[in-house]
């Protein structure tokens, strides 16, 4: 696309290679544009946009209660982003994050249930044994549930988006059955809520942060190496770029599709273990389990904005983790209209995803060449030869 303005020529062309700082710059510009546009909505609601944004930032990143909440939510989002990124590298869309989160959660709580941990918070359980088994169960439960969609895709070409969406509902109804009145995971204090974990099997913290937070950062490095430096990572990338080329090269597409969805499910299952078994103040499957299922889709948006880069997903997850808690706090403190926090997050997400698409192109400004005007040549009169 070309245009000429005031002696300069503007040209838009697709980048040959999109680097990490292109995506970072696009995210920063998207945030600035979003906050500017949302400022008019806050003015219409009778609030000063500067105060709104200051309250969000203060609570999310500088308060005693808000900062831990931001970190815990960011870890959940980050692990869900990893669960989305791994299949996406193979060209497959994992929309089954809620189902895989709760498959891992139920498996982890099932370990405690089998050891008699439903009896109460003071139940005598060996944490050194039960905690590792819970983490392992969360990985296996989420991985097996996720691998179903990958197998169906690789073996029968069943659309993974449809499959994972259907499996989300299956798992959510299973959770409802497990924690309802009379269900095996039903708690003692509230109907429709899971039992609380005993004190001995709650994951330890370091500097007021669950160990899963440090594990998530380590996982980002592991995924970066796995996807970029290993043979399996290369095969995953080839399948994502061209399924036909992958089959021609002899890559087992059934194995790869099952593998990436299995790994994605494991990471989503770990996200479920983190939020329901490692975050202070939770330690159970709450009544609002459906809200946390929806919250897992923040990981999908984070993966898209980070352009499937595990390290780039960390600041994006931290940003959305802070905005989710800060926006809710701001709405209550300033007594703004219900739902304005969701509007804020929605506009931010849409704008950031749109700007990431724009980051694939670049604008080139160059001086338009000065046209050369040649003088008109006098037409010489033709003289006839005397021989004619």
C-alpha positions in Angstrom: 0.0 0.0 0.0 1.4 3.4 -1.0 0.4 7.0 -0.6 2.1 10.4 -1.2 1.8 13.3 1.2 3.6 16.7 1.0 6.5 15.4 -1.0 6.9 12.2 1.0 5.9 8.7 0.0 4.3 6.4 2.6 4.6 2.7 2.1 3.2 -0.2 4.3 4.8 -3.6 3.9 4.8 -6.8 5.8 7.8 -7.5 8.0 10.0 -10.4 6.9 10.7 -11.1 10.6 8.9 -9.9 13.7 11.2 -9.4 16.6 10.3 -9.4 20.3 10.6 -5.6 20.7 8.1 -5.1 17.9 5.5 -7.0 20.0 6.6 -5.1 23.1 6.3 -1.7 21.4 2.9 -2.7 20.0 1.7 -3.7 23.5 2.8 -0.4 25.1 1.1 1.6 22.3 -2.1 -0.4 22.7 -2.1 0.3 26.5 -1.7 4.0 25.9 -4.4 4.2 23.3 -6.8 2.0 25.3 -6.4 4.1 28.5 -6.8 7.3 26.5 -10.0 6.1 24.9 -11.4 4.7 28.2 -10.7 8.0 29.8 -13.8 9.4 28.0 -15.9 6.6 29.5 -14.7 7.4 33.0 -15.4 11.1 32.5 -18.9 10.2 31.4 -19.3 8.1 34.6 -18.2 11.1 36.7 -14.7 9.9 37.6 -11.3 11.5 37.0 -9.4 9.1 34.7 -6.1 10.0 36.5 -7.6 9.0 39.8 -9.0 5.8 38.3 -5.7 4.6 36.9 -3.8 5.7 40.0 -6.1 3.6 42.3 -5.7 0.6 40.0 -1.9 0.8 40.0 -1.7 1.5 43.7 -3.8 -1.4 44.7 -2.4 -3.9 42.2 1.3 -3.2 42.6 1.9 -1.3 45.8 -0.6 -2.4 48.4 -0.1 -5.1 51.1 -3.1 -7.1 49.9 -3.2 -6.3 46.2 0.3 -7.2 45.3 0.1 -10.9 46.5 -3.2 -11.1 44.7 -1.7 -9.8 41.5 1.2 -12.3 41.7 -1.1 -15.2 42.3 -3.5 -14.3 39.5 -0.5 -13.6 37.2 0.9 -17.1 37.8 -2.5 -18.7 37.0 -2.8 -16.6 33.8 0.8 -17.4 32.9 0.4 -21.2 33.3 -2.8 -21.0 31.2 -0.9 -19.0 28.6 1.7 -21.8 28.4 -1.1 -24.3 28.0 -2.3 -22.3 25.0 1.2 -21.5 23.5 2.5 -25.1 23.2 -0.4 -26.3 20.9 -0.4 -23.0 19.1 3.2 -23.5 18.0 1.9 -26.6 16.2 -0.9 -24.6 14.6 -3.5 -25.9 16.9 -5.9 -23.9 19.2 -6.4 -25.1 22.7 -9.7 -23.6 23.8 -10.1 -26.2 26.5 -8.3 -24.4 29.2 -11.2 -24.4 31.7 -11.8 -28.1 31.4 -8.1 -28.9 31.7 -7.7 -26.6 34.7 -10.5 -28.5 36.5 -9.3 -31.9 35.4 -6.0 -31.2 37.1 -7.8 -29.7 40.1 -10.1 -32.6 40.7 -7.2 -35.0 40.3 -5.1 -33.1 42.9 -8.0 -32.9 45.4 -8.7 -36.6 44.7 -5.3 -37.4 46.2 -6.2 -35.6 49.4 -9.6 -37.3 49.5 -8.1 -40.7 49.2 -5.7 -40.0 52.0 -8.6 -38.9 54.2 -8.0 -35.2 54.0 -11.7 -34.3 53.8 -12.0 -34.9 57.5 -10.9 -31.3 58.3 -8.1 -28.8 58.3 -6.4 -30.6 61.2 -6.3 -33.9 59.5 -2.9 -35.5 60.0 -1.4 -36.0 56.5 2.2 -36.3 55.5 2.7 -33.1 53.5 6.1 -34.3 52.2 4.3 -37.2 50.5 0.8 -35.8 49.6 2.0 -32.4 48.1 4.2 -34.0 45.4 1.4 -36.5 44.7 -1.1 -33.7 44.3 1.2 -31.9 41.8 1.8 -35.1 39.9 -2.0 -35.9 39.9 -2.7 -32.4 38.6 -0.2 -32.8 35.8 -1.5 -36.2 34.8 -5.2 -35.4 35.1 -4.9 -32.2 33.0 -2.6 -33.9 30.5 -4.8 -36.9 29.9 -7.8 -34.7 29.5 -6.0 -32.4 27.1 -4.5 -35.3 25.1 -8.0 -36.5 24.1 -8.5 -33.5 21.8 -5.0 -33.8 20.3 -5.6 -37.5 19.5 -8.9 -36.8 17.9 -7.4 -34.1 15.8 -4.4 -36.1 14.7 -6.2 -39.4 14.1 -9.6 -38.3 12.7 -9.0 -34.6 11.8 -11.7 -33.6 14.3 -11.7 -29.8 14.8 -9.9 -29.2 18.1 -11.8 -25.9 18.8 -15.1 -27.7 18.8 -13.8 -30.7 20.8 -12.2 -28.6 23.5 -15.2 -26.4 23.9 -17.4 -29.4 24.4 -15.0 -30.9 26.8 -15.0 -27.7 28.9 -18.7 -28.2 29.6 -18.3 -31.9 30.4 -15.7 -31.1 33.1 -17.6 -28.1 34.5 -20.7 -30.3 35.0 -18.4 -32.9 36.6 -17.1 -30.3 39.0 -20.6 -29.2 39.9 -21.5 -32.8 40.7 -18.4 -33.4 42.9 -18.9 -30.3 45.1 -22.7 -30.2 45.2 -24.7 -31.3 48.3 -24.0 -35.0 48.7 -21.0 -35.0 46.3 -17.8 -36.6 47.4 -15.9 -33.3 47.5 -18.6 -31.3 49.2 -17.4 -29.1 52.0 -18.8 -28.9 55.5 -19.5 -25.2 55.8 -21.2 -24.2 52.5 -23.5 -26.0 50.0 -22.0 -26.2 46.5 -18.4 -25.7 47.7 -15.5 -28.0 47.9 -13.8 -29.2 51.2 -10.9 -27.2 52.5 -7.4 -28.6 52.3 -5.8 -29.6 55.6 -3.0 -27.3 56.9 -0.3 -29.9 56.4 -0.8 -30.2 52.6 -0.9 -26.5 51.8 2.0 -25.6 49.6 4.8 -23.6 51.4 5.5 -20.0 50.5 8.8 -18.1 50.1 8.6 -14.3 50.6 4.8 -14.6 50.8 4.7 -16.1 47.3 3.7 -19.8 46.7 6.4 -22.0 45.3 4.3 -22.4 42.1 5.2 -18.8 41.2 8.9 -19.6 41.1 8.1 -22.8 39.2 6.2 -20.8 36.6 9.2 -18.6 35.8 11.4 -21.7 35.6 8.8 -23.3 33.2 9.1 -20.3 30.9 12.8 -21.0 30.5 12.2 -24.7 30.0 9.6 -24.1 27.3 11.8 -21.6 25.6 14.6 -24.2 25.3 12.2 -27.0 24.5 10.3 -25.2 21.7 13.4 -23.5 20.2 16.3 -25.9 20.7 15.1 -29.5 20.7 14.2 -31.9 17.9 10.6 -32.3 19.2 10.3 -28.5 19.3 11.5 -28.3 15.7 8.9 -30.9 14.6 6.2 -28.9 16.5 7.2 -25.7 14.7 7.3 -27.4 11.3 3.8 -28.8 11.8 2.6 -25.3 12.8 4.2 -23.7 9.7 3.0 -26.4 7.1 1.2 -29.6 8.0 1.8 -30.8 4.4 5.6 -30.2 4.7 5.5 -32.0 8.1 3.9 -35.1 6.6 6.3 -35.0 3.7 9.3 -34.9 6.1 8.0 -38.0 7.9 6.9 -36.2 11.1 4.3 -38.2 13.0 1.5 -35.6 13.1 -0.7 -37.9 15.3 2.0 -38.1 17.9 2.8 -34.3 17.8 -0.8 -33.2 18.0 -1.4 -35.6 20.9 1.8 -34.5 22.6 1.2 -30.7 22.4 -2.3 -31.0 23.8 -1.1 -33.4 26.5 1.6 -30.9 27.5 -1.0 -28.0 27.3 -3.3 -30.0 29.5 -0.5 -30.6 32.0 0.2 -26.9 32.3 -3.4 -26.0 32.6 -3.8 -28.7 35.3 -0.9 -27.2 37.2 -2.6 -23.8 37.0 -5.6 -25.4 38.7 -3.4 -26.8 41.4 -1.8 -23.4 41.9 -5.0 -21.4 42.4 -7.0 -23.9 44.4 -4.3 -25.7 46.4 -1.5 -23.1 46.8 -3.0 -19.6 47.1 -3.7 -18.4 50.6 -7.4 -17.7 51.3 -8.6 -20.3 48.8 -7.4 -23.9 49.4 -10.6 -25.4 48.1 -12.9 -25.4 45.0 -15.1 -22.3 45.6 -18.7 -21.8 44.6 -17.6 -19.4 41.9 -15.6 -22.1 40.1 -17.2 -21.1 36.8 -15.7 -17.6 37.1 -12.2 -19.1 37.4 -12.9 -21.2 34.3 -13.6 -18.0 32.4 -10.6 -16.4 34.0 -8.4 -19.1 32.3 -9.1 -17.5 28.9 -7.0 -14.6 30.0 -4.2 -17.1 29.3 -5.3 -17.4 25.7 -5.2 -13.6 25.2 -1.8 -13.4 27.0 -0.5 -16.1 24.6 -1.7 -14.2 21.6 -0.3 -10.8 22.8 3.1 -12.5 23.7 3.2 -14.0 20.2 3.7 -17.5 21.6 6.9 -16.4 23.4 7.1 -17.9 26.9 9.2 -15.2 28.4 7.2 -12.4 26.8 4.1 -13.9 28.4 5.4 -13.1 31.9 5.0 -9.3 31.9 1.7 -9.6 30.0 0.3 -12.0 32.6 1.5 -9.8 35.4 -0.2 -6.8 33.8 -3.5 -8.6 33.4 -3.2 -10.1 36.9 -2.9 -6.6 38.3 -5.6 -5.1 36.2 -8.1 -7.8 37.1 -7.8 -7.1 40.8 -7.1 -3.4 40.6 -10.1 -2.7 38.4 -12.4 -4.5 40.7 -11.0 -2.6 43.7 -11.2 0.8 41.9 -14.9 0.1 40.9 -15.9 -0.4 44.5 -13.9 2.4 46.0 -15.0 5.0 43.5 -18.5 3.5 43.4 -18.6 3.3 39.6 -21.2 1.6 37.5 -21.2 -2.2 37.8 -19.3 -3.9 34.9 -17.0 -1.0 34.1 -14.0 -3.1 35.3 -14.9 -5.8 32.7 -15.2 -3.1 30.1 -11.8 -1.8 31.0 -10.2 -5.2 30.7 -12.1 -6.0 27.5 -11.0 -2.9 25.7 -7.5 -3.5 26.8 -7.4 -7.0 25.5 -9.1 -6.3 22.2 -6.8 -3.3 21.5 -3.6 -5.2 22.5 -4.5 -8.2 20.2 -5.3 -5.8 17.3 -2.0 -3.9 17.8 -0.1 -7.2 17.7 -1.5 -7.9 14.3 -0.4 -4.4 13.2 3.1 -5.2 14.5 3.6 -7.5 11.6 3.7 -4.6 9.3 6.0 -1.5 9.1 5.5 2.0 7.8 8.2 3.3 5.6 8.5 7.1 5.0 10.7 8.1 2.1 11.1 11.3 0.1 9.2 11.2 -3.2 11.5 11.5 -6.2 11.4 14.9 -7.8 10.0 14.6 -11.3 12.3 15.7 -14.1 10.7 18.0 -16.7 12.4 17.9 -20.1 12.1 21.0 -22.4 10.0 20.6 -25.4 12.1 19.9 -28.5 11.5 22.1 -31.4 10.2 20.1 -34.2 12.6 20.5 -37.1 11.1 21.0 -40.4 11.8 18.3 -42.8 13.6 19.3 -45.9 12.9 17.3 -48.9 15.8 16.1 -50.9 16.1 17.7 -54.3 16.3 14.2 -55.8 12.7 13.5 -54.7 
